[in-house]
Structure formats: C-alpha cells, structure tokens
Amino acid sequence: MLRFTIRFFFHNKKRTFSAITTLTLALVIFIATTLLVKGYAGNIAGMASIIRPSNYYIITESDMSMSESRLGFEVMEFLESYSIESPNVEIVLPQIYIPVSLEGETGKIVDTHLRLLNFTTFELYQRHDYTYPLLEIETDELIIGQQIATMLSSGVGAEVKLESSVIYVNETFSFTYTDNITVANEIKSGQEFDIEILGDINKWIPKLGLEYYSFIEFKVLDTREIEQITADIMNKFGNIEITEEKQTQNFIIYATEEVIKTLTLLQILFFILMLVSITYSIYTLVKESEEEIFILRSIGATKIQIVLLFMVQAIFIGIISSILSIIIGYLAVTALVAVVSSTIGLPFLALNIEANLLGTIFLFAMGLSVLSGIYPSITAAKIKVIRRDTQ
C-alpha cells in the first residue's frame, strides 16, 4: 500500500506540484517575516544599548512591578538629601504608575498606563517632542502618547474618558476612578512614553489621596560609582530594588511585539487561504483519479485505505514543502538583506533559523497538510465501486 501511495503521489504531477508550491509559498512568507522582525529587533536593541549609556536607574519595591510597587515618601526624602551630598546623582524623579483604560471620542478603548510625574524634572532627563510647547496642565488634563492618540483618534483638545479600578490609597483601601479629561498635549518621544498617558504628580496625589510613589528614577553622571551609590541606598532601605532603566529597549520590545501581532494576523490569513487552496488541489486530484480509486476498490481496498492513501499524500506534500520553504526562505531573505545592505548602507543582519522556528515550520506544514487532506480523502472514500456510466 505504501509503495502504491508513493507511485500515486507522482501520478498527477501538475496537481501535486500545485499543492507543494502553494504551501511552500505560505511557509516562505512565514519564515521571511519572522527572520526579518527578529533580525532587525536584535540589531536595534543592540545599537540602542551601545548608543545610550546606562546612567539611568530605577528604584522599586522588592519583587514588585511598577504598578504594584509602593515606596514611602521617606525614600524620596532620603534621595533628595543624598543627591545634595553626592553630586554624581544629578536628578531624582518620583513617579506613580497606574494601569488604566482610556476611551476615545469614537468609543474605542485602549488599556494603558497613567504615569504621574513632575514635568520640570522629567524634561531635565532628556528633551521630548510635544505637539505644542508644554504648558502647565491641570488635574482634568493629561498629556497623551502619540501611539495612544493614533489608536483612539483623539489628539490635542479631545475629551477622553479615564477609568481605573486598581488605585490603592493604602494596603487595605482602594477605589474605582472614572473621569472625563482633556488631552492637553501629545508627546512624541520615540520611547515608551508614546504608549502611555502622563499627568502632573503634584496635582494628582492630593486628588486621589495617594500616599506612595510607585517608583523613583535617578540619573548617575559617572556609572563607575554606581556600586557605591546602590550600596548606600540599599543599606538605608532593605525592601527595595535598584535596576538599570532601559527606556529605549522597552519601547523597541513594545513596537516589535506590535509588529509581530500584525504579522501573526497576516500569517493566519495566509493559513486560511493556503488551506482552501491546498484542499482544492487535493480535491481536484481526487476527482481526476476516480479511475484509479475505482480499480483499488475493485481489488479489495477499503474506505479506510483510500482515506489513508490521500492523507499520506497530503503529509508528503507537507514534508516536501517544509524542507523547500526552509531552504528557499532562508536563502531568499539572506540575499535580499545583503542586496539592500550593500545598496543603501543598512547594517547586515545575522539571520538565524533556530530550533523552535524549525519546529514551528514543520508543525505548521503538517497541520495545514493534514487539515487540507481530510475532506478530499473522505470524498475519495465515498466513490462507488460501480460507476454510473457502467450501469
């Protein structure tokens, strides 16, 4: 039966070649997009870590995320006095980080974070590009990141609805906050601020009755002294963590994840299109092979054997397509990157096909092949032994 299956695989070369080509094309697109996104993300993250010195640090409560961390005001008071004694610590910036939902004028809702901070100190860290010159904002106004503004279609002057159910006044009391606010400005920093909203911490703390900071940022001029600075702070407060801040890298991770999500949707679309195309190819092969199926049934082949015949053929298509796609996809993307890099001067990418990507490609090919072979195989098994034209 296996020998006949192999012979039958090459019986209708046109349809078999069509199915292999279709699946290989889908897999090549999947491989190309995955390699390019990972390659460029790795390059950009690497360059960002080199270009931007690691002189920004963040203090949080031990083993807590930014939104969960609770730092008492005494931590800030110590850092303020410490920055006076140690000129190496130039700027201290307390912030509150609250998960919120923002509803735009169109009714679209985006889950993001409200970052409360001191804007004067915030601007000393690095300059940020605003839609208009930054003015003092009130408690019913916020600055919105450009990506959030785009998603909500709500720019400067728009009124949006802010909601949060995770604002804690202390360890035992929390409340739900709901209010309408006006977008006072739009920030275009090229960092994670583009996906958040910002407010004035000095005005919001009394409004919300908060008695803590989520985290505190500080800048070190000479990173060679960071071990001593860290030790001084940790000796004073044992329940805190000090970590290197990576704003640029965080934004790159977010942007890359969004690109991957979009590519995943496109890959799902390709999956559906290829599933229909391959199913049609195998179904056509069944219709064109009625004579052979009739002979097999006449010499005793069962319906299950007929089903297995076409299912094995579908698996052959998946195996061949996965091998071809890995070779063609990798060579094509590598050649494309080499040509573009040499032509316009972009840095060359190290494109590596990892084991998990190979496994994904193989499972994708096998799954698609098996799914596409189910209906045609069942159809083939239903072909009657005595055909109508011989009755």
N, C-alpha and C positions, 0 to 999 in steps of 0.2 A: 504493500500500500504506500509506503514511504517513497519507494522508487517511482511508482506511478505519479505520486504527488509532485516529485521533482520534475518529471517529464511534463506533467500537465502545467507546471509553472511556466515553462517556456513554450507552451502550445500557442498561446495568443500573445506574441511578444509586444504588439502595439499597446494593448490594454495594460499589460503588466508594466511596461516601460512608463506608461502614463501615470499609473498609480505611484511608482517609485519616484518619478520626477516631482510629482505634486507633494508628496511627503518630504522628500529631500529639500525642496524649496522652503517649506514651512520650517523645518529644522534649521536650515542655514540662516534664515531670518532671526530665529530664536537665538542661535549661537552668536551671530554678529552683534545684535543689540546688547546681549549680556556681556560679551567681551569688551565692547566699547565703553559701556557705562562703568564697569568695574575698573577698566584701564584708566580712563580719564579721572574717575573719582580718586583712585590711588595717587595719580600724578598731582592732582590739585591739592589733595590733603598733604602730600609730601612737600610741595612747594610752599604751602601756607605755613607749615611748621618751621620751615627754614627762613622765610621772609619775615615772619613776625616773631620777635624774641619772646621767650616765655617769662615775661616780667609781670604778668597779671595773675593774681591768686584769689581764691575764693574760700571763705570760711563758712562752714555749715555745721549743723548739729550732727554728731556721730551717727553713721548708718542711716541717714535720712536724705530724701530727695529735696530739691529746692522748695517744692510746695509743702513738704511735710516738716521741714526744719523749723525749729523755734529757738532763736537766740535772744537772750535777755538784753535789755538796754545797757547793762553793765559791760557787756563785751564791746559795744561801740565806744563807751566812755573810756575804757582801757586803751583801745586802739588810737583814739584821738590824742591821748596824752603820750602814748608810745611813739606816734608819728612826730611829735614835737621833740622827743628825746633822741629819736633815730631819724635823721634827715633822709636816710635811704628809703624809708617808707613815705612816699610822696602824697598819695591820695587815699582817702578812705571813703567808701561809698556803701552805706547800708541800703538794702532793698527788701521788698516784700513781693513774694511770687505767689499769685493766687490763680488756680485753674478756673476759667470762666467760659461761658458761652456768649457769643456775640451774634445778634440778629440784625441783619441789614434792612434797608428800606424795602427790598424786594422780597423779604421773608426768608431769605437763605440764612442758615445758622452755621457758624463755624466755632469749633472748640479750640480755644487758645489759652493764653496766659495774660493776666494783668500784672505788669511789672511796675511797682511803685518805687520811685527813686527821687533823688534830688537832682534836678536837671542841670543846675550850675556845675555841680561836681561831675555829673555824667558827661558834660561837654569837655571837661578837662582831660578825660581819658583819651578821647580822640574826637575829631570833628565828625559830625553827622550831617547828611544832606537832607534838609527838610523842604517840603513843597514851598513854604513861605518862611521868612525869618521867624525863629522861635520866639513866641511871646509867653508871658506868664499865663498858665492855664488854671481855671477854676475847678471846683470839685465836680461840676456837671460837664466837664470837658476832658477829653483824652486825646493822646496822640496815637495814631493808628499806623501799623506797619504797612508797607506798600503791597505786600502779597495778600494780607488780610483785606486791605481796601479793594484790591482787584477781585478777590473771591466774593466779597459782599457787594461789589459795585457801589461802594459808599466812600466817597472821597471827602475832602475838606468841606465842612459845613453840613454834612449829612447827619441825621439823627439816627442813632442805633440803640438797640436795647441790650443792656448788660445784665447777665444773670450768673449767680454763683451760689452753690449750696455747700461749699466746703470752707467757709470763712470761720476761723476759730478765734474767739476772743481770748479764751484760755483753754486749759486742758479739758474742762468739763462743760463749756458752753460754746455753742456755735449757732449761727443763724443763716437764713437764706437771704441773699441780697438781690434785689431786682430794681433796676432803674433805667431811665432813658438818659442818654448822654449825647453830646455833640462832638463830632470829630473836629478838633481844633487844629490839627496839623497832621501831616503824613511824613513818616520818616523813611528815608531810602539809604540805609547804611551798608547794604551788602552783607549783613550778618544776621544773627538770629533775631535781632530787633524787628526785622521785616516781617516776621511771622507772629509778632506779639502786639499788645497794646500797652501804652505807657501812661502813667499818671504821676502827679506830684505827691510824694510820700508825706510831706509835711501837712498837707491838707486832708489827705485820705485817712491818716491814722486817727485823728480825732473823730472823723465822720463814722468810721467803722468801729471805733473803740478798741483798736488792736494794741496789744501790749508786748509786741515782739517784733523782731526782724527775721525774715526767712534766711537771709544770708548777707554776708558783708564782703565786698570786693576791696582789694587794696593793690597798689602798684609799687613794685620794688625797682629802684633805679639800677642797682648793681645786684644781679642774681647770684653773685658769688657769696653773698651774705645771707641767702635765703634760709640755710640750715639753722643759723643762729636766730634769725627772726622767727622762724617756725617754732624753735625750741622755747623762746621767750613767751610766745603766745600760748603754746600748749601747756607750759608749766603753770600758767595762770588759770587756764580753763581746760580741765581734763576731758570734758564731754564734747569736744569739737573736732572737726577735721579741717585740714588745710590742703587744698588741691590746686594744681595748676589750671588756670582757666584757658579754655580753647574756644573762643567765640567763633573764629573763622571756621575751624574744623566742625563745630556744632552746626553751623549754617550749611556747610558742604554736605554733612550727613543728611540733614533735612532735605536739602534740594535733591540730592541723589536718590533718597527714598521716594520722593515725589515722582521723579523721572521713572524709577523702577516700577512704581504703581501704574503709571501711564503705559509703560511698555508691557506690563503684565496684562492690562486690558486689551492691548493690541494683540498680544500673543494668544489670549483666549479667543479673540475674534478670528485669528488665523486658524486656531484649533478647530473651531466650528466649521469654517469654510473648507479646510482641508478634509475634515471628517465627511462632509457632504460630498466633496469631490472624489475622495478615495472610495467611499461607499458606492457612488455611481459607477466608478471604473470597474469595481469588482462585480457589481450587479450586471453591468453590460457584459462582462466576461462570462457570467453565468448564463445569460440569455444566448450568447454566441456559442456556448458549449453544451447545448441541450443534447446534441447527438452523442457526445462522449458520456454525458451523465446517463443517458438512456442505455448505452452499452454497459456501463458499470452496474446499473440497477438490474439489467437483464442477466448478468453473470453472477448476481447474488450480493452486490454491495448494499448495505443497509443505509437507512437515512442518517444514522449517526456517522457512518463512514463518509458519506457525502458531505456532511457538515464539517467534519474534521479535515476533509480534503481542501475546502476553501478557507477554513480557519488557519490551517498550516500555511497555505499560500499567502494569507494576509500577514502572518508572522514573518515569513520570508521577506516580504516587502518591507516590514518594519526594520528587520536586521540590516538588510542591504542599505536602506535609506539612512539609518543612523550612522553607519560606517562612512557612507559617501558624504553626509552632511558635515561630519566632524572634519574630514579632510578638506572638503571644498570650503566650508565656512571659515575654518582657521586660516587657510591659505589666502582666501579672498580678503578677509579683514586685515590680515597682516600686510598684504600687498597694497591695499587701499591706504592704510595708515602710513606705510612707507612712502607712497607717492605723494600724499598730502603733506607729510612732514618735510620731504625734500623740496616740494614746490613752494609752500608758503611759510616754511620755517617753524612749524609746530613741533613740540618735543615728541620724540618717538616713544611709543607705548610698549611696555612689556606685557604682551598678551599671553596669559597662561590658561590653558584648559585644565582646571582642577578636577579631582576625582568626583566631587559632588556634582559638578556640571556634566561630566560624562554619564554619571548615573541618572541625572535628570533627563538628559537627551535620550538615553536608552529606554527609560520608563515611559517618556512622552511618546516615543516612536512605537513601542509595544502597545501601549494603551490605545493610541489612535488606530493602529492597525487592527487590533482585536475588535474594538468598537465598530470599525468600518466593515468588518467581515461578518458580523453577526447576522444582519438582515439578509445579505446575499446568500449566505450559507443556508439559512433556513428556507429561503426561496428555492434554492437548488434542490434541497431535500424533498420538497413538495412536488417536483416534476414527476409526472406519472410515467410508469414503465411503458404503458401502451399509449402512444401519441395519437392525437385526433386524426392526423392525416393517414393513419394506417387502419383506422376503424372501418 
